[in-house]
Amino acid sequence: MNPDQPRARPRLDAALRGLAVTFRGRTAHPDEFNCECHWGSAEDLARLKVADVELDLDLLHRTWQATDWSDKASVLRRILPQFASALVSGLIETPFGMESVGLSFARASWQEWPAEQAAAVEEFLNAWWAYALTDPDPVVPVHDLLVLNAEATGTLSPWLATWEALSDPVADRHLAEAADRWEYELLGDQLPWSAWENEEDMRAELTSWLVRHAPARLRAHGVPEDLLHRIRLLGLTGPDRWDDPHWPGHRY
């Protein structure tokens, strides 16, 4: 990944074009079905079976959010170029957090798709992450995009590694915002989002990464001392954590 901001946007644009080319002509399976009462009309369903026709935003939302498609891969491939563009443009909102967007990728098992298709999706996720890390005002906050990527791929490791390797004041500000948002749940030994799988492994990895990597960057960024103490407390367990004079008094 190249997280250098002047190059990151062209890379993201190229990744979006790559999705458009790779998934051109894709449709939902001819026999795909969904409930007219709860999902949408027969006319809506028919649109998913016609290639390269843009969907209205409401239909796009209902399509990616639905979990009961028979052929989830075909449905995601049908909407993916438009879906990705809408994500990058900030047009996708969900009351259930960005983990639900990541799950829409994971449920379609995109990593098992033919190599060219899987590579196009992977490059999009990587390019968007590289861009967001150095974007001062990303449309999807970095802490939310990390959740999306973790759920879409089933792992935190590559995303944290890229963040760690990036020496950039904007990325440090995103780290400070993320640490402040995550510390409450992590100090209660909880992952700060609802993971589909590997929840305990992700919690342990995120906690360890923050304890090891965040303090020096956060201190240089000038975060409040109490946040630094909360990150330090993540490295302690049991009474050592709760009885520390800097325990913030969280209750769970």
N, C-alpha and C positions, 0 to 999 in steps of 0.2 A: 504494500500500500504506500502511496505517496501523499502524505497529509499536508503538503505545502499548499497553502490556500490559493495562490494564483493559478496553480495547476489543478487544484481539486475540483473546481467547477467544470472546466472542460472535460475532465475525466467522468464526472457525474453525468453530464450531458451525453457523452459518448456511450455510457452504460445504458441510459434511457433509450438511445437510438438502437443499441444492441438488442434490447428487449423487443422493441418494435419490429426489428428485422427478424429476430429469431422466432417470434410467436405470431408473425403475420399469417393470416389464413386459419388460425385456430378457432375451433368452436366447441361448445359443450357437446357431450355425446348425444347423438340423435334421439336416444331413448331417455335422456335425463328428464326428471320430473321433480316438481316440488308442489307443496300444498297451496292451492289458490287462496284459501282462507287466511293463511298465516304468512305466506311469502309474497305472492304476487299473481298476476293474471296469466292466462295462457299466452297473451300477446307479449308480456314481459319475458316469459320463458322462451318464446320463439326468437326473441332478439338475441339470446345467448347462443342460438344455433345458427346464427348468421355471422360470418366472419367480418372483422374489421369495421363494424358499425359501432360508433361511440354510444355509450349508454348514458342516460341522464344520471345525475349524481345520486339520486335516491335509489335507482335500480342498482347502481354500482355498490352502494352501501349494503343493500339487502343481499346482494349476491355474495360479497366476500364475508359477510357476517354469518350467513347460513352455515350450519354445521352438518346438515343432513343430505348433502348431495351424494348420489350413488358413485359418481366418478369425480371426486374432488380435484384430481389433477387436471382433468380436461377443463373444468370450470375455471380454475385458477389460470391456466394457460390462456383461456379465452379473454379474461379481463386484465391480465398482468400488465401489458404496456400502459393502459389507461390507469390502472390501479397504482402503479409505481409513480406515474407522473402526478397523480392526485396526492399521493403521500408526500412527495417532495415539495409540492405546492402548498401543503398545509390544509388540504381540502378534506382530509379524512379525520373525523373525530369519533371517539368511542367512549361511552360512559364506563367501560370496563377496563380501561387502561390499554397501553400499547402492547401488552402481552397478548391481547386478543388478535391484533394484527399479525404478530409473529406466529400465533397458532394457526392462522389461516394459511400461512406458508407451510408450517410443519405438518398439518393434517393432509396436505396435498403431496407429502413425501417428495418434495422437489429435488432433494439430494440424490434420489434414485432415478431421476429422469435421464434421458439420453445425455451424453456428455456435453454437447453443445448447449443444450437447454439449461442444464444445471450450472454450467460455467457462466452463462449470461445472468442468471439470478445471483450467483455468488459475486460476480463483479459489480452488480448493482448495489448489493448490500455493503460491500467493501467500499465502493466509491462514495456512497451516501455517508457512511461513517467517517471516512477521511475528510469529507467536506464539512460535516457538522462539527467535528472537533475543533476546527479553527474558524467557524462561522460565529461572529459575535452575537448573533441573534437568530439561531436556527429555528425553523418553523416547528420542528419537533425537538424539545429539549434533549440534550445529550443523555441525561439519565433515563429518559423515556425511550430514546432510540436504542440504548444499550439493552433495555428489556426486550424490545422488538427483535433485535438481532439475536439475543440469547435464546429466545423462544423459537425463532425461525430456524436456528441451527442446532439447538440443543446443547450449546456450550458458551461459556463466557471467555474462555482462554484467548482466542485470537483478538477479540475486541479489547480486552484489557491490555494485551501485549502492545497493540498499536497505540493506545492511549499512553501507556508507560513510556514508549519510545519517543513520543512527541514532546519536544521541549518548546512550549509556546505559551505565552501569557493567557491567551484566550482559552486554550485547553485547560490551563490551571484554574481559571475562573469556573469553567464547567465542572472541574473536579471538586472545587469548594462547594458549589451548589449541590452536587450529587451527594457529597459526604454529609452535608447538613440535612438533606432529605432522608438519607438512609440510616443515620446513626440510631434513631429511636428503635426501629425494628431490629436492626442488627444487634444492638445491646440487649434485646430480648431474645436473641438467638432465633430470629425469624428472618426469612428472606423478604425484602421490601416489595415483592410482587408475588402474584399467584402463579407459580410455575406449573407447566404441564407435567414435567418429569425432572428428575435429577435435582429436586429442590434443595435437599440437604447438601449435596455436593456443591451446588452453586452458592449457597449461603456461606459455606466454609471457604470457598475460593475467593469470593468477594471480600469477606472479612479479612482473610490473610493478606490479600492484595492491598487493601486499604492500610492495614497496620504496617506493612512492609514498605509501601511505596508512597503513600499520601503525605505523611507528616512533613517531610522536607519541602515538598512542593507547596503544601498549604501554609507552612510557616513563611516561606519566601513570598507567598501571595498576600500575606498579612491578615489571615483569618483570625477571628477572636480566639483567645487562649482557651476558652472553655470547649470549643470545637476540637482543638488539638488534644485536650484531655479526653474527650469522648472517643476519639479515634484510638488513643493510647489504651483506654479501658477495653476496647475490643480485643486486645491481646491478652487480657486476663479472663479468668473463669471463676464461677462460683463466688464465694465470699470475698475473694481477692478483688473482684470487680465491684460487688455491691457495697462492701465496707470501705472502699477507697474514699478518701475525703472529697474527691472530685466527682463522685457518683451524682448524676444530675437529678436523681429522685424520680426517675421514670417508674410508672406502675403498669403492670400488664395483666 
